[in-house]
Amino acid sequence: MRNAKYMVLLAALALLVPLSTFARSKNERSVFIPDTVQVGSTQLKAGAYKVEWQGSGPLLRLIFLQHGKTVATAEGKMVEMKEPQASDEIVTKNTGDKRNLEEIEFGGKKDALVLVSNPTDMK
């Protein structure tokens, strides 16, 4: 009887681990930013980052991590593109002497994260 309880517990854990891994990977991606960009009030240097997004409505909280530490946050929205991108793309816009991060397009996916500078303009 005792062994049966352990077997049920192990089976339940075996089912939960892949589900939590899938749920987590759904809302995060690794990206390489080739040039220094501005994200909100933070300047991100060129390099590898992990971007996570939180939220279920049209407005998402974007978290940029490097070496496991949060280095910048921003607001954005997920948009669906007409066709999957061939590779990751970082879209920027020059404003004065700064290069602002506007969008992250994911290779092999139709989804893109668009940074929103003014949340009241969510269209």
C-alpha positions in Angstrom: 0.0 0.0 0.0 2.8 2.4 0.9 4.5 1.7 -2.4 1.3 2.4 -4.3 1.1 5.9 -2.7 4.7 6.6 -3.8 4.0 5.4 -7.3 0.9 7.7 -7.6 2.9 10.6 -6.2 5.8 10.0 -8.7 3.4 9.7 -11.6 1.7 13.0 -10.7 5.0 14.7 -10.4 6.1 13.3 -13.7 3.1 14.8 -15.4 3.4 18.2 -13.7 7.1 18.8 -14.6 6.6 18.9 -18.4 3.5 21.0 -18.0 5.2 23.6 -16.0 8.2 23.6 -18.3 5.9 24.1 -21.3 4.0 26.9 -19.6 7.1 28.7 -18.7 8.8 28.4 -22.1 5.6 29.7 -23.8 6.2 33.2 -22.3 9.9 33.6 -22.7 12.4 33.7 -25.5 16.1 34.2 -25.8 17.1 37.1 -28.1 20.4 38.6 -29.3 20.4 42.4 -29.5 23.2 43.3 -32.0 23.5 47.0 -31.1 22.9 49.2 -28.0 19.2 50.0 -27.7 17.0 52.0 -25.4 14.2 50.2 -23.5 12.2 52.6 -21.5 14.8 54.5 -19.4 17.4 51.8 -19.7 20.1 51.4 -22.3 20.8 47.8 -23.2 24.2 47.0 -24.6 24.6 44.6 -27.5 24.4 41.0 -26.2 22.2 38.0 -25.4 19.1 38.5 -23.3 16.1 36.5 -22.2 12.8 38.4 -22.6 9.8 37.2 -20.6 6.3 38.6 -20.9 3.5 38.5 -18.2 -0.1 39.3 -18.5 -3.2 38.0 -20.3 -4.8 41.1 -21.7 -3.7 43.3 -24.5 -1.0 45.0 -22.4 1.9 42.8 -21.3 4.8 43.4 -19.0 8.1 42.7 -20.7 11.1 41.8 -18.6 14.6 41.7 -20.0 17.0 39.5 -18.2 20.8 39.0 -18.6 22.7 36.4 -16.5 19.5 35.8 -14.5 19.0 39.4 -13.4 16.4 41.8 -14.5 18.1 44.6 -16.5 15.0 46.4 -18.0 11.2 46.3 -18.0 8.8 47.7 -20.5 5.2 47.5 -21.6 4.2 45.9 -24.9 1.7 43.8 -26.8 1.9 40.5 -28.7 0.9 40.8 -32.4 0.5 38.2 -35.0 2.3 38.7 -38.3 1.1 37.4 -41.6 3.9 34.9 -42.1 6.5 33.3 -39.8 9.8 35.1 -39.6 12.9 33.4 -41.1 15.0 34.5 -38.1 14.9 36.6 -35.0 14.7 40.3 -35.9 15.2 43.4 -33.7 13.3 46.4 -35.0 14.6 49.8 -33.8 13.8 53.5 -34.4 16.3 56.3 -34.1 15.1 59.2 -31.9 17.7 61.9 -31.6 20.9 60.2 -30.5 19.1 57.1 -29.2 18.1 53.8 -30.9 14.8 52.7 -29.3 13.7 49.1 -29.3 10.4 49.0 -31.1 9.7 45.3 -31.8 11.1 41.8 -31.4 10.2 39.3 -34.1 10.8 35.6 -33.4 12.3 33.3 -36.0 10.0 30.5 -37.1 7.0 32.2 -35.4 4.2 34.5 -36.5 4.3 36.2 -33.1 6.1 39.5 -32.4 6.4 41.6 -29.3 5.8 45.3 -29.9 6.9 47.7 -27.2 4.3 50.3 -26.3 5.6 53.7 -25.2 2.1 55.0 -24.3 -0.3 52.3 -23.0 -3.3 54.5 -23.7 -2.5 54.2 -27.4 -3.2 50.5 -27.5 -4.7 50.0 -30.9 
